């Protein structure tokens, strides 16, 4: 796959802070996105089932 290489030096404090913020943002954004997709996948079949049952009961 791919290898993550650690830098040989510890970044400067301000640099580290910026990197941390960016990483946090990416993680939060990714989590929100995956959560939304998961919810969509979880609830979409339920909605379809509901309408399907409605269609059957109306006949």
mmCIF file of the N, C-alpha and C atoms, coordinates in Angstrom:
data_MODEL
# 
_entry.id   MODEL 
# 
loop_
_atom_site.group_PDB 
_atom_site.id 
_atom_site.type_symbol 
_atom_site.label_atom_id 
_atom_site.label_alt_id 
_atom_site.label_comp_id 
_atom_site.label_asym_id 
_atom_site.label_entity_id 
_atom_site.label_seq_id 
_atom_site.pdbx_PDB_ins_code 
_atom_site.Cartn_x 
_atom_site.Cartn_y 
_atom_site.Cartn_z 
_atom_site.occupancy 
_atom_site.B_iso_or_equiv 
_atom_site.pdbx_formal_charge 
_atom_site.auth_seq_id 
_atom_site.auth_comp_id 
_atom_site.auth_asym_id 
_atom_site.auth_atom_id 
_atom_site.pdbx_PDB_model_num 
ATOM 1   N N  . UNK A 1 1  ? 0.855   -1.198 0.000  1.00 0.00 ? 1  UNK A N  1 
ATOM 2   C CA . UNK A 1 1  ? 0.000   0.000  0.000  1.00 0.00 ? 1  UNK A CA 1 
ATOM 3   C C  . UNK A 1 1  ? 0.891   1.249  0.000  1.00 0.00 ? 1  UNK A C  1 
ATOM 4   N N  . UNK A 1 2  ? 0.705   2.113  0.986  1.00 0.00 ? 2  UNK A N  1 
ATOM 5   C CA . UNK A 1 2  ? 1.542   3.309  1.046  1.00 0.00 ? 2  UNK A CA 1 
ATOM 6   C C  . UNK A 1 2  ? 2.143   3.434  2.434  1.00 0.00 ? 2  UNK A C  1 
ATOM 7   N N  . UNK A 1 3  ? 3.328   4.015  2.485  1.00 0.00 ? 3  UNK A N  1 
ATOM 8   C CA . UNK A 1 3  ? 4.040   4.124  3.754  1.00 0.00 ? 3  UNK A CA 1 
ATOM 9   C C  . UNK A 1 3  ? 4.047   5.570  4.210  1.00 0.00 ? 3  UNK A C  1 
ATOM 10  N N  . UNK A 1 4  ? 3.716   5.794  5.483  1.00 0.00 ? 4  UNK A N  1 
ATOM 11  C CA . UNK A 1 4  ? 3.778   7.142  6.032  1.00 0.00 ? 4  UNK A CA 1 
ATOM 12  C C  . UNK A 1 4  ? 5.144   7.328  6.667  1.00 0.00 ? 4  UNK A C  1 
ATOM 13  N N  . UNK A 1 5  ? 5.909   8.297  6.166  1.00 0.00 ? 5  UNK A N  1 
ATOM 14  C CA . UNK A 1 5  ? 7.253   8.521  6.689  1.00 0.00 ? 5  UNK A CA 1 
ATOM 15  C C  . UNK A 1 5  ? 7.227   9.602  7.757  1.00 0.00 ? 5  UNK A C  1 
ATOM 16  N N  . UNK A 1 6  ? 7.822   9.291  8.908  1.00 0.00 ? 6  UNK A N  1 
ATOM 17  C CA . UNK A 1 6  ? 7.908   10.275 9.979  1.00 0.00 ? 6  UNK A CA 1 
ATOM 18  C C  . UNK A 1 6  ? 9.088   11.198 9.703  1.00 0.00 ? 6  UNK A C  1 
ATOM 19  N N  . UNK A 1 7  ? 8.916   12.506 9.937  1.00 0.00 ? 7  UNK A N  1 
ATOM 20  C CA . UNK A 1 7  ? 10.049  13.413 9.753  1.00 0.00 ? 7  UNK A CA 1 
ATOM 21  C C  . UNK A 1 7  ? 11.122  13.159 10.808 1.00 0.00 ? 7  UNK A C  1 
ATOM 22  N N  . UNK A 1 8  ? 12.373  13.452 10.459 1.00 0.00 ? 8  UNK A N  1 
ATOM 23  C CA . UNK A 1 8  ? 13.484  13.219 11.384 1.00 0.00 ? 8  UNK A CA 1 
ATOM 24  C C  . UNK A 1 8  ? 13.488  14.230 12.525 1.00 0.00 ? 8  UNK A C  1 
ATOM 25  N N  . UNK A 1 9  ? 12.862  15.372 12.304 1.00 0.00 ? 9  UNK A N  1 
ATOM 26  C CA . UNK A 1 9  ? 12.900  16.431 13.320 1.00 0.00 ? 9  UNK A CA 1 
ATOM 27  C C  . UNK A 1 9  ? 11.494  16.660 13.870 1.00 0.00 ? 9  UNK A C  1 
ATOM 28  N N  . UNK A 1 10 ? 11.420  17.166 15.090 1.00 0.00 ? 10 UNK A N  1 
ATOM 29  C CA . UNK A 1 10 ? 10.121  17.580 15.611 1.00 0.00 ? 10 UNK A CA 1 
ATOM 30  C C  . UNK A 1 10 ? 9.831   18.970 15.062 1.00 0.00 ? 10 UNK A C  1 
ATOM 31  N N  . UNK A 1 11 ? 8.666   19.181 14.481 1.00 0.00 ? 11 UNK A N  1 
ATOM 32  C CA . UNK A 1 11 ? 8.376   20.492 13.905 1.00 0.00 ? 11 UNK A CA 1 
ATOM 33  C C  . UNK A 1 11 ? 8.337   21.586 14.971 1.00 0.00 ? 11 UNK A C  1 
ATOM 34  N N  . UNK A 1 12 ? 8.543   22.821 14.547 1.00 0.00 ? 12 UNK A N  1 
ATOM 35  C CA . UNK A 1 12 ? 8.485   23.961 15.469 1.00 0.00 ? 12 UNK A CA 1 
ATOM 36  C C  . UNK A 1 12 ? 7.074   24.064 16.045 1.00 0.00 ? 12 UNK A C  1 
ATOM 37  N N  . UNK A 1 13 ? 6.958   24.740 17.182 1.00 0.00 ? 13 UNK A N  1 
ATOM 38  C CA . UNK A 1 13 ? 5.683   24.785 17.901 1.00 0.00 ? 13 UNK A CA 1 
ATOM 39  C C  . UNK A 1 13 ? 4.546   25.320 17.033 1.00 0.00 ? 13 UNK A C  1 
ATOM 40  N N  . UNK A 1 14 ? 4.763   26.484 16.389 1.00 0.00 ? 14 UNK A N  1 
ATOM 41  C CA . UNK A 1 14 ? 3.673   27.074 15.590 1.00 0.00 ? 14 UNK A CA 1 
ATOM 42  C C  . UNK A 1 14 ? 3.334   26.185 14.393 1.00 0.00 ? 14 UNK A C  1 
ATOM 43  N N  . UNK A 1 15 ? 4.355   25.611 13.794 1.00 0.00 ? 15 UNK A N  1 
ATOM 44  C CA . UNK A 1 15 ? 4.157   24.703 12.658 1.00 0.00 ? 15 UNK A CA 1 
ATOM 45  C C  . UNK A 1 15 ? 3.327   23.497 13.106 1.00 0.00 ? 15 UNK A C  1 
ATOM 46  N N  . UNK A 1 16 ? 3.699   22.946 14.268 1.00 0.00 ? 16 UNK A N  1 
ATOM 47  C CA . UNK A 1 16 ? 3.013   21.776 14.815 1.00 0.00 ? 16 UNK A CA 1 
ATOM 48  C C  . UNK A 1 16 ? 1.542   22.096 15.065 1.00 0.00 ? 16 UNK A C  1 
ATOM 49  N N  . UNK A 1 17 ? 1.282   23.309 15.606 1.00 0.00 ? 17 UNK A N  1 
ATOM 50  C CA . UNK A 1 17 ? -0.095  23.714 15.882 1.00 0.00 ? 17 UNK A CA 1 
ATOM 51  C C  . UNK A 1 17 ? -0.916  23.750 14.605 1.00 0.00 ? 17 UNK A C  1 
ATOM 52  N N  . UNK A 1 18 ? -0.341  24.327 13.548 1.00 0.00 ? 18 UNK A N  1 
ATOM 53  C CA . UNK A 1 18 ? -1.055  24.421 12.271 1.00 0.00 ? 18 UNK A CA 1 
ATOM 54  C C  . UNK A 1 18 ? -1.349  23.021 11.738 1.00 0.00 ? 18 UNK A C  1 
ATOM 55  N N  . UNK A 1 19 ? -0.347  22.158 11.797 1.00 0.00 ? 19 UNK A N  1 
ATOM 56  C CA . UNK A 1 19 ? -0.529  20.790 11.308 1.00 0.00 ? 19 UNK A CA 1 
ATOM 57  C C  . UNK A 1 19 ? -1.611  20.071 12.099 1.00 0.00 ? 19 UNK A C  1 
ATOM 58  N N  . UNK A 1 20 ? -1.594  20.282 13.424 1.00 0.00 ? 20 UNK A N  1 
ATOM 59  C CA . UNK A 1 20 ? -2.578  19.638 14.291 1.00 0.00 ? 20 UNK A CA 1 
ATOM 60  C C  . UNK A 1 20 ? -3.984  20.092 13.912 1.00 0.00 ? 20 UNK A C  1 
ATOM 61  N N  . UNK A 1 21 ? -4.147  21.406 13.714 1.00 0.00 ? 21 UNK A N  1 
ATOM 62  C CA . UNK A 1 21 ? -5.457  21.950 13.359 1.00 0.00 ? 21 UNK A CA 1 
ATOM 63  C C  . UNK A 1 21 ? -5.943  21.354 12.052 1.00 0.00 ? 21 UNK A C  1 
ATOM 64  N N  . UNK A 1 22 ? -5.061  21.305 11.057 1.00 0.00 ? 22 UNK A N  1 
ATOM 65  C CA . UNK A 1 22 ? -5.435  20.752 9.758  1.00 0.00 ? 22 UNK A CA 1 
ATOM 66  C C  . UNK A 1 22 ? -5.840  19.289 9.904  1.00 0.00 ? 22 UNK A C  1 
ATOM 67  N N  . UNK A 1 23 ? -5.047  18.548 10.668 1.00 0.00 ? 23 UNK A N  1 
ATOM 68  C CA . UNK A 1 23 ? -5.342  17.127 10.867 1.00 0.00 ? 23 UNK A CA 1 
ATOM 69  C C  . UNK A 1 23 ? -6.701  16.957 11.541 1.00 0.00 ? 23 UNK A C  1 
ATOM 70  N N  . UNK A 1 24 ? -6.949  17.762 12.577 1.00 0.00 ? 24 UNK A N  1 
ATOM 71  C CA . UNK A 1 24 ? -8.231  17.687 13.288 1.00 0.00 ? 24 UNK A CA 1 
ATOM 72  C C  . UNK A 1 24 ? -9.380  17.979 12.343 1.00 0.00 ? 24 UNK A C  1 
ATOM 73  N N  . UNK A 1 25 ? -9.197  19.014 11.509 1.00 0.00 ? 25 UNK A N  1 
ATOM 74  C CA . UNK A 1 25 ? -10.248 19.388 10.562 1.00 0.00 ? 25 UNK A CA 1 
ATOM 75  C C  . UNK A 1 25 ? -10.537 18.236 9.611  1.00 0.00 ? 25 UNK A C  1 
ATOM 76  N N  . UNK A 1 26 ? -9.470  17.648 9.084  1.00 0.00 ? 26 UNK A N  1 
ATOM 77  C CA . UNK A 1 26 ? -9.629  16.534 8.136  1.00 0.00 ? 26 UNK A CA 1 
ATOM 78  C C  . UNK A 1 26 ? -10.349 15.370 8.808  1.00 0.00 ? 26 UNK A C  1 
ATOM 79  N N  . UNK A 1 27 ? -9.938  15.065 10.042 1.00 0.00 ? 27 UNK A N  1 
ATOM 80  C CA . UNK A 1 27 ? -10.551 13.943 10.769 1.00 0.00 ? 27 UNK A CA 1 
ATOM 81  C C  . UNK A 1 27 ? -12.033 14.209 11.013 1.00 0.00 ? 27 UNK A C  1 
ATOM 82  N N  . UNK A 1 28 ? -12.339 15.439 11.489 1.00 0.00 ? 28 UNK A N  1 
ATOM 83  C CA . UNK A 1 28 ? -13.736 15.785 11.758 1.00 0.00 ? 28 UNK A CA 1 
ATOM 84  C C  . UNK A 1 28 ? -14.563 15.709 10.485 1.00 0.00 ? 28 UNK A C  1 
ATOM 85  N N  . UNK A 1 29 ? -14.039 16.280 9.399  1.00 0.00 ? 29 UNK A N  1 
ATOM 86  C CA . UNK A 1 29 ? -14.751 16.294 8.122  1.00 0.00 ? 29 UNK A CA 1 
ATOM 87  C C  . UNK A 1 29 ? -15.004 14.869 7.650  1.00 0.00 ? 29 UNK A C  1 
ATOM 88  N N  . UNK A 1 30 ? -13.975 14.035 7.727  1.00 0.00 ? 30 UNK A N  1 
ATOM 89  C CA . UNK A 1 30 ? -14.103 12.641 7.310  1.00 0.00 ? 30 UNK A CA 1 
ATOM 90  C C  . UNK A 1 30 ? -15.132 11.899 8.143  1.00 0.00 ? 30 UNK A C  1 
ATOM 91  N N  . UNK A 1 31 ? -15.118 12.152 9.454  1.00 0.00 ? 31 UNK A N  1 
ATOM 92  C CA . UNK A 1 31 ? -16.069 11.489 10.353 1.00 0.00 ? 31 UNK A CA 1 
ATOM 93  C C  . UNK A 1 31 ? -17.496 11.881 10.006 1.00 0.00 ? 31 UNK A C  1 
ATOM 94  N N  . UNK A 1 32 ? -17.706 13.195 9.787  1.00 0.00 ? 32 UNK A N  1 
ATOM 95  C CA . UNK A 1 32 ? -19.048 13.662 9.429  1.00 0.00 ? 32 UNK A CA 1 
ATOM 96  C C  . UNK A 1 32 ? -19.516 13.008 8.140  1.00 0.00 ? 32 UNK A C  1 
ATOM 97  N N  . UNK A 1 33 ? -18.612 12.955 7.163  1.00 0.00 ? 33 UNK A N  1 
ATOM 98  C CA . UNK A 1 33 ? -18.959 12.399 5.856  1.00 0.00 ? 33 UNK A CA 1 
ATOM 99  C C  . UNK A 1 33 ? -19.325 10.922 5.987  1.00 0.00 ? 33 UNK A C  1 
ATOM 100 N N  . UNK A 1 34 ? -18.491 10.164 6.688  1.00 0.00 ? 34 UNK A N  1 
ATOM 101 C CA . UNK A 1 34 ? -18.762 8.726  6.837  1.00 0.00 ? 34 UNK A CA 1 
ATOM 102 C C  . UNK A 1 34 ? -20.057 8.502  7.603  1.00 0.00 ? 34 UNK A C  1 
ATOM 103 N N  . UNK A 1 35 ? -20.288 9.340  8.632  1.00 0.00 ? 35 UNK A N  1 
ATOM 104 C CA . UNK A 1 35 ? -21.511 9.217  9.421  1.00 0.00 ? 35 UNK A CA 1 
ATOM 105 C C  . UNK A 1 35 ? -22.727 9.437  8.539  1.00 0.00 ? 35 UNK A C  1 
ATOM 106 N N  . UNK A 1 36 ? -22.661 10.480 7.704  1.00 0.00 ? 36 UNK A N  1 
ATOM 107 C CA . UNK A 1 36 ? -23.790 10.778 6.821  1.00 0.00 ? 36 UNK A CA 1 
ATOM 108 C C  . UNK A 1 36 ? -24.053 9.637  5.857  1.00 0.00 ? 36 UNK A C  1 
ATOM 109 N N  . UNK A 1 37 ? -22.984 9.127  5.257  1.00 0.00 ? 37 UNK A N  1 
ATOM 110 C CA . UNK A 1 37 ? -23.134 8.025  4.300  1.00 0.00 ? 37 UNK A CA 1 
ATOM 111 C C  . UNK A 1 37 ? -23.707 6.797  5.003  1.00 0.00 ? 37 UNK A C  1 
ATOM 112 N N  . UNK A 1 38 ? -23.212 6.526  6.212  1.00 0.00 ? 38 UNK A N  1 
ATOM 113 C CA . UNK A 1 38 ? -23.696 5.369  6.974  1.00 0.00 ? 38 UNK A CA 1 
ATOM 114 C C  . UNK A 1 38 ? -25.178 5.522  7.299  1.00 0.00 ? 38 UNK A C  1 
ATOM 115 N N  . UNK A 1 39 ? -25.566 6.723  7.730  1.00 0.00 ? 39 UNK A N  1 
ATOM 116 C CA . UNK A 1 39 ? -26.975 6.970  8.048  1.00 0.00 ? 39 UNK A CA 1 
ATOM 117 C C  . UNK A 1 39 ? -27.835 6.794  6.804  1.00 0.00 ? 39 UNK A C  1 
ATOM 118 N N  . UNK A 1 40 ? -27.348 7.319  5.688  1.00 0.00 ? 40 UNK A N  1 
ATOM 119 C CA . UNK A 1 40 ? -28.090 7.206  4.429  1.00 0.00 ? 40 UNK A CA 1 
ATOM 120 C C  . UNK A 1 40 ? -28.279 5.733  4.072  1.00 0.00 ? 40 UNK A C  1 
ATOM 121 N N  . UNK A 1 41 ? -27.191 4.970  4.154  1.00 0.00 ? 41 UNK A N  1 
ATOM 122 C CA . UNK A 1 41 ? -27.264 3.546  3.825  1.00 0.00 ? 41 UNK A CA 1 
ATOM 123 C C  . UNK A 1 41 ? -28.168 2.803  4.796  1.00 0.00 ? 41 UNK A C  1 
ATOM 124 N N  . UNK A 1 42 ? -28.179 3.251  6.064  1.00 0.00 ? 42 UNK A N  1 
ATOM 125 C CA . UNK A 1 42 ? -28.985 2.564  7.073  1.00 0.00 ? 42 UNK A CA 1 
ATOM 126 C C  . UNK A 1 42 ? -30.471 2.853  6.883  1.00 0.00 ? 42 UNK A C  1 
ATOM 127 N N  . UNK A 1 43 ? -30.806 4.119  6.575  1.00 0.00 ? 43 UNK A N  1 
ATOM 128 C CA . UNK A 1 43 ? -32.216 4.506  6.550  1.00 0.00 ? 43 UNK A CA 1 
ATOM 129 C C  . UNK A 1 43 ? -32.872 4.383  5.176  1.00 0.00 ? 43 UNK A C  1 
ATOM 130 N N  . UNK A 1 44 ? -32.079 4.394  4.107  1.00 0.00 ? 44 UNK A N  1 
ATOM 131 C CA . UNK A 1 44 ? -32.667 4.324  2.768  1.00 0.00 ? 44 UNK A CA 1 
ATOM 132 C C  . UNK A 1 44 ? -33.504 3.059  2.575  1.00 0.00 ? 44 UNK A C  1 
ATOM 133 N N  . UNK A 1 45 ? -32.980 1.873  2.927  1.00 0.00 ? 45 UNK A N  1 
ATOM 134 C CA . UNK A 1 45 ? -33.801 0.656  2.781  1.00 0.00 ? 45 UNK A CA 1 
ATOM 135 C C  . UNK A 1 45 ? -35.074 0.707  3.612  1.00 0.00 ? 45 UNK A C  1 
ATOM 136 N N  . UNK A 1 46 ? -35.005 1.323  4.800  1.00 0.00 ? 46 UNK A N  1 
ATOM 137 C CA . UNK A 1 46 ? -36.196 1.426  5.651  1.00 0.00 ? 46 UNK A CA 1 
ATOM 138 C C  . UNK A 1 46 ? -37.271 2.266  4.969  1.00 0.00 ? 46 UNK A C  1 
ATOM 139 N N  . UNK A 1 47 ? -36.849 3.397  4.385  1.00 0.00 ? 47 UNK A N  1 
ATOM 140 C CA . UNK A 1 47 ? -37.807 4.237  3.659  1.00 0.00 ? 47 UNK A CA 1 
ATOM 141 C C  . UNK A 1 47 ? -38.428 3.456  2.509  1.00 0.00 ? 47 UNK A C  1 
ATOM 142 N N  . UNK A 1 48 ? -37.589 2.749  1.761  1.00 0.00 ? 48 UNK A N  1 
ATOM 143 C CA . UNK A 1 48 ? -38.081 1.983  0.621  1.00 0.00 ? 48 UNK A CA 1 
ATOM 144 C C  . UNK A 1 48 ? -39.083 0.932  1.101  1.00 0.00 ? 48 UNK A C  1 
ATOM 145 N N  . UNK A 1 49 ? -38.766 0.272  2.203  1.00 0.00 ? 49 UNK A N  1 
ATOM 146 C CA . UNK A 1 49 ? -39.645 -0.756 2.761  1.00 0.00 ? 49 UNK A CA 1 
ATOM 147 C C  . UNK A 1 49 ? -40.990 -0.149 3.137  1.00 0.00 ? 49 UNK A C  1 
ATOM 148 N N  . UNK A 1 50 ? -40.949 1.040  3.749  1.00 0.00 ? 50 UNK A N  1 
ATOM 149 C CA . UNK A 1 50 ? -42.166 1.725  4.162  1.00 0.00 ? 50 UNK A CA 1 
ATOM 150 C C  . UNK A 1 50 ? -43.074 1.977  2.953  1.00 0.00 ? 50 UNK A C  1 
ATOM 151 N N  . UNK A 1 51 ? -42.489 2.561  1.904  1.00 0.00 ? 51 UNK A N  1 
ATOM 152 C CA . UNK A 1 51 ? -43.289 2.863  0.713  1.00 0.00 ? 51 UNK A CA 1 
ATOM 153 C C  . UNK A 1 51 ? -43.778 1.587  0.042  1.00 0.00 ? 51 UNK A C  1 
ATOM 154 N N  . UNK A 1 52 ? -42.932 0.570  0.055  1.00 0.00 ? 52 UNK A N  1 
ATOM 155 C CA . UNK A 1 52 ? -43.299 -0.709 -0.527 1.00 0.00 ? 52 UNK A CA 1 
ATOM 156 C C  . UNK A 1 52 ? -44.518 -1.287 0.196  1.00 0.00 ? 52 UNK A C  1 
ATOM 157 N N  . UNK A 1 53 ? -44.482 -1.248 1.523  1.00 0.00 ? 53 UNK A N  1 
ATOM 158 C CA . UNK A 1 53 ? -45.611 -1.751 2.322  1.00 0.00 ? 53 UNK A CA 1 
ATOM 159 C C  . UNK A 1 53 ? -46.867 -0.925 2.069  1.00 0.00 ? 53 UNK A C  1 
ATOM 160 N N  . UNK A 1 54 ? -46.707 0.390  1.941  1.00 0.00 ? 54 UNK A N  1 
ATOM 161 C CA . UNK A 1 54 ? -47.851 1.257  1.641  1.00 0.00 ? 54 UNK A CA 1 
ATOM 162 C C  . UNK A 1 54 ? -48.474 0.869  0.303  1.00 0.00 ? 54 UNK A C  1 
ATOM 163 N N  . UNK A 1 55 ? -47.614 0.639  -0.689 1.00 0.00 ? 55 UNK A N  1 
ATOM 164 C CA . UNK A 1 55 ? -48.106 0.253  -2.016 1.00 0.00 ? 55 UNK A CA 1 
ATOM 165 C C  . UNK A 1 55 ? -48.874 -1.060 -1.938 1.00 0.00 ? 55 UNK A C  1 
ATOM 166 N N  . UNK A 1 56 ? -48.330 -2.016 -1.200 1.00 0.00 ? 56 UNK A N  1 
ATOM 167 C CA . UNK A 1 56 ? -48.984 -3.325 -1.080 1.00 0.00 ? 56 UNK A CA 1 
ATOM 168 C C  . UNK A 1 56 ? -50.334 -3.184 -0.379 1.00 0.00 ? 56 UNK A C  1 
ATOM 169 N N  . UNK A 1 57 ? -50.374 -2.422 0.709  1.00 0.00 ? 57 UNK A N  1 
ATOM 170 C CA . UNK A 1 57 ? -51.608 -2.314 1.494  1.00 0.00 ? 57 UNK A CA 1 
ATOM 171 C C  . UNK A 1 57 ? -52.705 -1.574 0.731  1.00 0.00 ? 57 UNK A C  1 
ATOM 172 N N  . UNK A 1 58 ? -52.323 -0.684 -0.186 1.00 0.00 ? 58 UNK A N  1 
ATOM 173 C CA . UNK A 1 58 ? -53.336 0.079  -0.930 1.00 0.00 ? 58 UNK A CA 1 
ATOM 174 C C  . UNK A 1 58 ? -54.023 -0.767 -1.996 1.00 0.00 ? 58 UNK A C  1 
ATOM 175 N N  . UNK A 1 59 ? -53.334 -1.820 -2.448 1.00 0.00 ? 59 UNK A N  1 
ATOM 176 C CA . UNK A 1 59 ? -53.907 -2.626 -3.528 1.00 0.00 ? 59 UNK A CA 1 
ATOM 177 C C  . UNK A 1 59 ? -55.105 -3.409 -3.070 1.00 0.00 ? 59 UNK A C  1 
# 
